[in-house]
Amino acid sequence: MRMKDGIAGTQTINNRKVRFCAVIVMVAGLCLGMGFSSRAQTQSHSPSKEETRMSHASGTFDVKLTPQDDKTGDTALGRFTIEKQFHGDLEGASKGQMLGANTSVKGSAGYVAMERISGTLHGRNGTFILQHTGTMTRGALQLSVTVVPDSGTDQLAGLTGKMDIKIEGGKHYYEFEYLLGDANSK
């Protein structure tokens, strides 16, 4: 009898993990699909005309989320690896980590993620890191995808900006408003 209970318990945990993964993927997708418009951050000094001219990049990307087993047995939290391939004004690839949380209230969940992008942005080579924060409150979505300060390298040193992500017809699109400042000015 104990063996049957053990198998049933394992199946219940596995079923919860599958449901949790499905909810987190749905939340991440919905948050990504309902991204918000990017805006430049206000600078504390009087910027020159060249400094305030935001650049715009757009294109598509492919994304793969892979659930990670953290062996905690906690069905409310889940970890995923992220792999993306960017096309368009940003050509490159990214790898990252995502942590998601599911609640007992339908339509309420959240995720945070960090991803490192390596490639070319309008012909400039380098890497930078994006920070994601997404929440869904009873179906109402909020998403913020921002360049981590001072994460740009090589020709992307000094990069700042925000990314808007949308999903239409199953295809992922990005709109990236950014500024390439002087990496040496503090």
C-alpha atoms as a printed R data frame, in Angstrom:
    type eleno elety resid chain resno      x      y       z
1   ATOM     1    CA   MET     A     1  0.000  0.000   0.000
2   ATOM     2    CA   ARG     A     2  2.814  2.426   0.809
3   ATOM     3    CA   MET     A     3  4.369  1.939  -2.604
4   ATOM     4    CA   LYS     A     4  1.099  2.904  -4.322
5   ATOM     5    CA   ASP     A     5  0.797  6.008  -2.098
6   ATOM     6    CA   GLY     A     6  4.383  6.926  -2.959
7   ATOM     7    CA   ILE     A     7  3.737  6.586  -6.694
8   ATOM     8    CA   ALA     A     8  0.484  8.546  -6.465
9   ATOM     9    CA   GLY     A     9  2.257 11.261  -4.462
10  ATOM    10    CA   THR     A    10  5.037 11.465  -7.059
11  ATOM    11    CA   GLN     A    11  2.464 11.666  -9.861
12  ATOM    12    CA   THR     A    12  0.637 14.465  -7.999
13  ATOM    13    CA   ILE     A    13  3.891 16.430  -7.596
14  ATOM    14    CA   ASN     A    14  4.771 15.851 -11.274
15  ATOM    15    CA   ASN     A    15  1.264 16.965 -12.334
16  ATOM    16    CA   ARG     A    16  1.639 20.131 -10.216
17  ATOM    17    CA   LYS     A    17  5.049 20.837 -11.781
18  ATOM    18    CA   VAL     A    18  3.601 20.438 -15.289
19  ATOM    19    CA   ARG     A    19  0.689 22.756 -14.438
20  ATOM    20    CA   PHE     A    20  3.097 25.246 -12.822
21  ATOM    21    CA   CYS     A    21  5.404 25.225 -15.865
22  ATOM    22    CA   ALA     A    22  2.421 25.772 -18.150
23  ATOM    23    CA   VAL     A    23  1.183 28.730 -16.053
24  ATOM    24    CA   ILE     A    24  4.647 30.348 -15.882
25  ATOM    25    CA   VAL     A    25  5.184 29.948 -19.622
26  ATOM    26    CA   MET     A    26  1.718 31.463 -20.173
27  ATOM    27    CA   VAL     A    27  2.459 34.380 -17.798
28  ATOM    28    CA   ALA     A    28  5.863 35.011 -19.360
29  ATOM    29    CA   GLY     A    29  4.325 34.873 -22.818
30  ATOM    30    CA   LEU     A    30  1.452 37.158 -21.858
31  ATOM    31    CA   CYS     A    31  3.776 39.579 -20.088
32  ATOM    32    CA   LEU     A    32  6.088 39.531 -23.083
33  ATOM    33    CA   GLY     A    33  3.083 39.965 -25.347
34  ATOM    34    CA   MET     A    34  1.730 42.916 -23.397
35  ATOM    35    CA   GLY     A    35  5.011 44.799 -23.022
36  ATOM    36    CA   PHE     A    36  4.947 48.543 -22.612
37  ATOM    37    CA   SER     A    37  6.444 51.369 -24.601
38  ATOM    38    CA   SER     A    38  9.998 52.377 -23.862
39  ATOM    39    CA   ARG     A    39 10.979 55.806 -22.608
40  ATOM    40    CA   ALA     A    40 14.370 57.365 -21.960
41  ATOM    41    CA   GLN     A    41 15.293 57.958 -18.329
42  ATOM    42    CA   THR     A    42 15.713 61.565 -17.252
43  ATOM    43    CA   GLN     A    43 19.345 62.566 -16.884
44  ATOM    44    CA   SER     A    44 20.552 64.706 -13.959
45  ATOM    45    CA   HIS     A    45 22.701 67.027 -16.107
46  ATOM    46    CA   SER     A    46 21.735 69.151 -19.111
47  ATOM    47    CA   PRO     A    47 22.152 66.724 -21.991
48  ATOM    48    CA   SER     A    48 23.427 67.832 -25.389
49  ATOM    49    CA   LYS     A    49 21.264 67.332 -28.476
50  ATOM    50    CA   GLU     A    50 23.353 64.284 -29.440
51  ATOM    51    CA   GLU     A    51 22.926 62.725 -25.973
52  ATOM    52    CA   THR     A    52 19.122 62.986 -26.008
53  ATOM    53    CA   ARG     A    53 18.650 61.462 -29.441
54  ATOM    54    CA   MET     A    54 17.300 58.010 -28.712
55  ATOM    55    CA   SER     A    55 17.944 55.312 -31.272
56  ATOM    56    CA   HIS     A    56 15.339 52.768 -32.248
57  ATOM    57    CA   ALA     A    57 15.897 49.107 -33.110
58  ATOM    58    CA   SER     A    58 13.247 46.582 -34.072
59  ATOM    59    CA   GLY     A    59 12.936 43.049 -35.311
60  ATOM    60    CA   THR     A    60 11.901 39.557 -34.302
61  ATOM    61    CA   PHE     A    61 13.253 36.887 -32.008
62  ATOM    62    CA   ASP     A    62 12.860 33.189 -31.337
63  ATOM    63    CA   VAL     A    63 12.704 32.058 -27.708
64  ATOM    64    CA   LYS     A    64 13.141 28.737 -25.929
65  ATOM    65    CA   LEU     A    65 12.244 28.326 -22.226
66  ATOM    66    CA   THR     A    66 13.503 25.165 -20.521
67  ATOM    67    CA   PRO     A    67 12.201 24.229 -17.039
68  ATOM    68    CA   GLN     A    68 14.924 23.480 -14.465
69  ATOM    69    CA   ASP     A    69 14.380 21.002 -11.643
70  ATOM    70    CA   ASP     A    70 15.500 22.640  -8.400
71  ATOM    71    CA   LYS     A    71 14.390 19.607  -6.333
72  ATOM    72    CA   THR     A    72 12.664 21.723  -3.661
73  ATOM    73    CA   GLY     A    73  9.218 20.286  -4.300
74  ATOM    74    CA   ASP     A    74  7.771 23.826  -4.126
75  ATOM    75    CA   THR     A    75  5.122 23.999  -6.851
76  ATOM    76    CA   ALA     A    76  4.627 27.766  -6.377
77  ATOM    77    CA   LEU     A    77  8.137 28.604  -7.667
78  ATOM    78    CA   GLY     A    78  9.916 27.504 -10.814
79  ATOM    79    CA   ARG     A    79 13.207 28.162 -12.610
80  ATOM    80    CA   PHE     A    80 13.799 28.234 -16.352
81  ATOM    81    CA   THR     A    81 16.695 28.819 -18.704
82  ATOM    82    CA   ILE     A    82 16.116 31.246 -21.576
83  ATOM    83    CA   GLU     A    83 17.675 31.060 -25.023
84  ATOM    84    CA   LYS     A    84 16.839 33.630 -27.708
85  ATOM    85    CA   GLN     A    85 17.930 34.339 -31.246
86  ATOM    86    CA   PHE     A    86 17.438 37.997 -32.317
87  ATOM    87    CA   HIS     A    87 16.909 39.147 -35.921
88  ATOM    88    CA   GLY     A    88 16.650 42.635 -37.404
89  ATOM    89    CA   ASP     A    89 18.426 45.732 -36.101
90  ATOM    90    CA   LEU     A    90 19.700 43.578 -33.217
91  ATOM    91    CA   GLU     A    91 21.392 40.434 -34.547
92  ATOM    92    CA   GLY     A    92 22.606 37.969 -31.954
93  ATOM    93    CA   ALA     A    93 21.794 35.459 -29.266
94  ATOM    94    CA   SER     A    94 21.045 35.531 -25.558
95  ATOM    95    CA   LYS     A    95 21.108 33.164 -22.638
96  ATOM    96    CA   GLY     A    96 19.502 33.806 -19.302
97  ATOM    97    CA   GLN     A    97 17.677 32.635 -16.213
98  ATOM    98    CA   MET     A    98 14.062 33.147 -15.198
99  ATOM    99    CA   LEU     A    99 12.346 32.637 -11.848
100 ATOM   100    CA   GLY     A   100  8.557 32.440 -11.851
101 ATOM   101    CA   ALA     A   101  5.909 32.401  -9.147
102 ATOM   102    CA   ASN     A   102  2.401 31.016  -9.431
103 ATOM   103    CA   THR     A   103 -0.442 31.800  -7.013
104 ATOM   104    CA   SER     A   104 -3.716 30.095  -6.146
105 ATOM   105    CA   VAL     A   105 -5.625 33.022  -7.705
106 ATOM   106    CA   LYS     A   106 -6.367 32.468 -11.388
107 ATOM   107    CA   GLY     A   107 -4.545 34.990 -13.586
108 ATOM   108    CA   SER     A   108 -2.083 36.131 -10.893
109 ATOM   109    CA   ALA     A   109  1.609 35.282 -11.209
110 ATOM   110    CA   GLY     A   110  4.972 36.892 -11.779
111 ATOM   111    CA   TYR     A   111  8.466 36.424 -13.107
112 ATOM   112    CA   VAL     A   112 11.893 38.003 -13.044
113 ATOM   113    CA   ALA     A   113 14.681 37.250 -15.493
114 ATOM   114    CA   MET     A   114 18.181 38.276 -16.476
115 ATOM   115    CA   GLU     A   115 19.539 37.632 -19.961
116 ATOM   116    CA   ARG     A   116 22.906 38.426 -21.540
117 ATOM   117    CA   ILE     A   117 22.743 39.364 -25.215
118 ATOM   118    CA   SER     A   118 25.773 39.001 -27.468
119 ATOM   119    CA   GLY     A   119 25.690 40.368 -31.003
120 ATOM   120    CA   THR     A   120 25.451 43.519 -33.084
121 ATOM   121    CA   LEU     A   121 23.090 46.461 -32.557
122 ATOM   122    CA   HIS     A   122 22.923 48.596 -35.692
123 ATOM   123    CA   GLY     A   123 26.354 47.250 -36.669
124 ATOM   124    CA   ARG     A   124 28.004 47.815 -33.249
125 ATOM   125    CA   ASN     A   125 29.413 44.655 -31.640
126 ATOM   126    CA   GLY     A   126 29.251 43.828 -27.958
127 ATOM   127    CA   THR     A   127 27.208 42.390 -25.134
128 ATOM   128    CA   PHE     A   128 24.683 43.775 -22.647
129 ATOM   129    CA   ILE     A   129 22.301 42.467 -20.013
130 ATOM   130    CA   LEU     A   130 18.512 42.881 -19.911
131 ATOM   131    CA   GLN     A   131 16.526 42.726 -16.667
132 ATOM   132    CA   HIS     A   132 12.875 41.582 -16.894
133 ATOM   133    CA   THR     A   133 10.157 42.116 -14.292
134 ATOM   134    CA   GLY     A   134  6.686 40.874 -15.188
135 ATOM   135    CA   THR     A   135  3.493 40.544 -13.173
136 ATOM   136    CA   MET     A   136 -0.035 39.492 -13.924
137 ATOM   137    CA   THR     A   137 -2.681 40.574 -11.404
138 ATOM   138    CA   ARG     A   138 -5.930 38.719 -12.131
139 ATOM   139    CA   GLY     A   139 -5.164 39.016 -15.825
140 ATOM   140    CA   ALA     A   140 -3.851 42.612 -15.829
141 ATOM   141    CA   LEU     A   141 -0.303 42.535 -17.183
142 ATOM   142    CA   GLN     A   142  2.746 44.719 -16.493
143 ATOM   143    CA   LEU     A   143  6.220 44.246 -17.967
144 ATOM   144    CA   SER     A   144  9.508 46.092 -17.668
145 ATOM   145    CA   VAL     A   145 12.579 45.083 -19.713
146 ATOM   146    CA   THR     A   146 15.540 47.387 -19.035
147 ATOM   147    CA   VAL     A   147 19.250 47.420 -19.859
148 ATOM   148    CA   VAL     A   148 21.268 46.812 -16.676
149 ATOM   149    CA   PRO     A   149 23.369 49.968 -16.085
150 ATOM   150    CA   ASP     A   150 27.007 49.689 -17.208
151 ATOM   151    CA   SER     A   151 26.488 46.163 -18.597
152 ATOM   152    CA   GLY     A   152 27.393 47.106 -22.188
153 ATOM   153    CA   THR     A   153 30.777 45.955 -23.501
154 ATOM   154    CA   ASP     A   154 32.997 46.726 -26.508
155 ATOM   155    CA   GLN     A   155 31.148 49.000 -28.976
156 ATOM   156    CA   LEU     A   156 28.011 48.829 -26.783
157 ATOM   157    CA   ALA     A   157 29.717 50.273 -23.689
158 ATOM   158    CA   GLY     A   158 27.528 52.968 -22.112
159 ATOM   159    CA   LEU     A   159 24.298 51.462 -23.527
160 ATOM   160    CA   THR     A   160 21.047 52.371 -21.742
161 ATOM   161    CA   GLY     A   161 17.465 51.734 -22.779
162 ATOM   162    CA   LYS     A   162 14.226 49.795 -22.521
163 ATOM   163    CA   MET     A   163 12.716 47.087 -24.667
164 ATOM   164    CA   ASP     A   164  9.070 46.542 -25.575
165 ATOM   165    CA   ILE     A   165  8.165 42.963 -26.492
166 ATOM   166    CA   LYS     A   166  5.028 41.851 -28.308
167 ATOM   167    CA   ILE     A   167  3.645 38.548 -29.552
168 ATOM   168    CA   GLU     A   168  1.367 38.604 -32.582
169 ATOM   169    CA   GLY     A   169  0.209 35.499 -34.387
170 ATOM   170    CA   GLY     A   170  2.640 33.374 -32.376
171 ATOM   171    CA   LYS     A   171  5.651 35.447 -33.517
172 ATOM   172    CA   HIS     A   172  7.811 37.471 -31.079
173 ATOM   173    CA   TYR     A   173  8.708 41.107 -31.880
174 ATOM   174    CA   TYR     A   174 10.914 43.620 -30.087
175 ATOM   175    CA   GLU     A   175 11.069 47.420 -30.146
176 ATOM   176    CA   PHE     A   176 14.205 48.738 -28.456
177 ATOM   177    CA   GLU     A   177 14.673 52.428 -27.574
178 ATOM   178    CA   TYR     A   178 18.267 52.991 -26.554
179 ATOM   179    CA   LEU     A   179 21.013 55.512 -26.056
180 ATOM   180    CA   LEU     A   180 24.717 54.845 -26.559
181 ATOM   181    CA   GLY     A   181 26.398 57.246 -24.163
182 ATOM   182    CA   ASP     A   182 30.020 57.837 -23.306
183 ATOM   183    CA   ALA     A   183 31.087 54.878 -21.146
184 ATOM   184    CA   ASN     A   184 33.808 57.024 -19.554
185 ATOM   185    CA   SER     A   185 31.494 59.781 -18.270
186 ATOM   186    CA   LYS     A   186 30.123 59.203 -14.813
